[in-house]
Amino acid sequence: MKSTVPQPKPYILDIAPYVPGKSKSADGRALVKLSANENPLGTSESARAALGEAHDMATYPDPDSTALRAALGELHAIDPARIVCGTGSDELLNLAAQAFAGAGDEVLMPRFSFSVYPIAARRVGATPVEAETADFGADVDALLAAVTERTRVVFIANPNNPTGTYLPHAEIARLHEGLPGDVLLVLDQAYAEYLPDEGARGLALAGAAHNVLVTRTFSKIFGLASARVGWATGAPTLIDALNRIRGPFNVAGASQAAALAALGDRDFVTRSREENRRVRQMFVERLAKLGNRGVSTVPSEANFVLVRFRDQPTAERVRDAIADAGYAVRHLPGQGLGEALRITIGREDQMDEVGKAIEAALLH
């Protein structure tokens, strides 16, 4: 019988909604968020000032983010015409799937990938396909073996979320060389600024290839998660496709101004990267002393660490102990990581308290 109410497409009902990092405990207490990979140093002074300046709220923002694209082009030696801005990189990831995949197609990704990728695939009727990983990171041979005639898009986060693993550029290049020319390789570089070279070789690949799209965000090292600003670069045909289907005024004027100011504060970016590396190393070294208790960490090049425990009940017990200490971390059983917690690297004092909570949960 014909339905009497509007019905969503069947593939929409197959989507498991994105679950953001928690900021409250089970009993409703506010927690310090170490669950969303935000910058513990906040936002640069110049970006805060730009965000706080008065803007004409009655008029639409620049639909093309012209000044921001020009600044991005100057910083990275990219033609601004090959840059498109979005409402965070999430919008651009979804647009990539929308533009190049559809019903009956496949969208390929490694296991333990960013949870937005399967959502982006399913929302256009495509089938998400996961390739096996090596040491919780992307495996090029497994990815290439999983390519079929229906593959249209391949998503790779580098560094990867939620594991923090990094695939050397030679492996990224090998993956690209092995893909058919009509398959789009999306290189998600949300955490690239935490790398020593800030992901420059990935940008160079996008500049040279016809089927590589690099996405970036201002939500991580720049500390503008609330502003929702991302950008992508690739061949003119790729950027043209995304421009055709993005929102016409997708980046708010205040957000464009804040991102432009943040981009110019290179000292803040450098300080954030160096502080993250220092505190991350201290935290990992502390956890290494719990190896006899079944604790291990996945080597990370991002602003978080995936910490593994003996089993899921242990991970849950540690998660609750960390919450009792006042902090929220990310438990990911829905992504096949029930025995692990993804912990954002906060300030040194915060990581000391989290370390104490882990120790107390396992040693007493």
C-alpha positions, 0 to 999 in steps of 0.5 A: 500500500502507498504510504500516507506520510513522506518516506526517506530513501531507503539508503538514508535509513541505513545511515548511523548518525554521526555521534559527536564527542561527549562533553558531559558525564552519564549523570549530566556533569560538565566535563573537560572535552578531550573527546573532539580533538580541539586545540587546548590553547584555544584560538589565536588572539588575532582570530578572536579579535576578527571574530569579535569585530562587528559585521553587517548581519543583514547582508550575505557573506562573500559567496566565494570566500575570495580573501580567504582563498587568496590568502590560502593560495599565497601561503601554499603556492596554489592558484586560488581558482583551485580552492573551494571553501566549505562549512568545515571540511565535513561539507567538502567531504560530503560534496566529494561523494555527492559529485562523484558517486551515487546509487550502485557505486562504491566508496572505499576507505580503510577500516578505522576511518573517520566516521563521516566517510560512510555517511557521505557514501550512504547519503548518495546511495553509494556503498561504503567499502572498508579495506583491512588495515596494517597496525591500525593504519591504511594499507595500500595493498589492501586498498588497491585489492579492494578497488572494483569497477564500481569504485568511484571515490577513495577516502584517506585521512592522513594523519588518520582519525581516530587512530592517529597513524600516518601514511608516508607520502611515498605510499600515498603516491603508490596508492594514487598510481595504482588507482584507475584514472576515473577514481577520485582520491580524497586526501583528508588532511584535517591534522596536516598542520601537526606534521613537520611539513604541514602536509605540503607533499599532499598539496603538491600531489593535488596540484599535479594530478587530475583525480586528487582532492585535498581537504583541510580544516580550521577546526583543529590546530587553528582553534576555530571549530565553532566557526566551521571553516574548511577548504579543498584544493585539486584540479579545476574540474574537481573544484568546479564540480564542488562549486556547483553543488555547495551552498551559495553562502556556505561560510559565514562572514565572521568565520571567513574573517576569523579564518583569514586572521588565524591563517596569518598567525604563524606563531600560534600554529607553530606553538600549538604544533610544538606543544602538542608534540611535547605533551603527547610524548610525555603522555605516551611515555607515561602510558608505556609504563602500564604495558604490563597492565595491557595498555598500549598506544598507537603511534600518533602524528595528530593531536590525540592518541588512541590508547588500547586496553586488554578488552572493552570492559577495561576500556569502559572502566578507564573511561568512567574513571577519567570521567570521574576525574572531570574529563570526557574522552572518546570511546569508539565501539561503533567503529570496531575499537571497543577496547580503545579510547581516543584521547585528545592531547590537552594541556600538560596539567590536564594530561597529568590528571588523565594519566593519574585517573588511568593509573588509579583505574588499573593499579588499584 
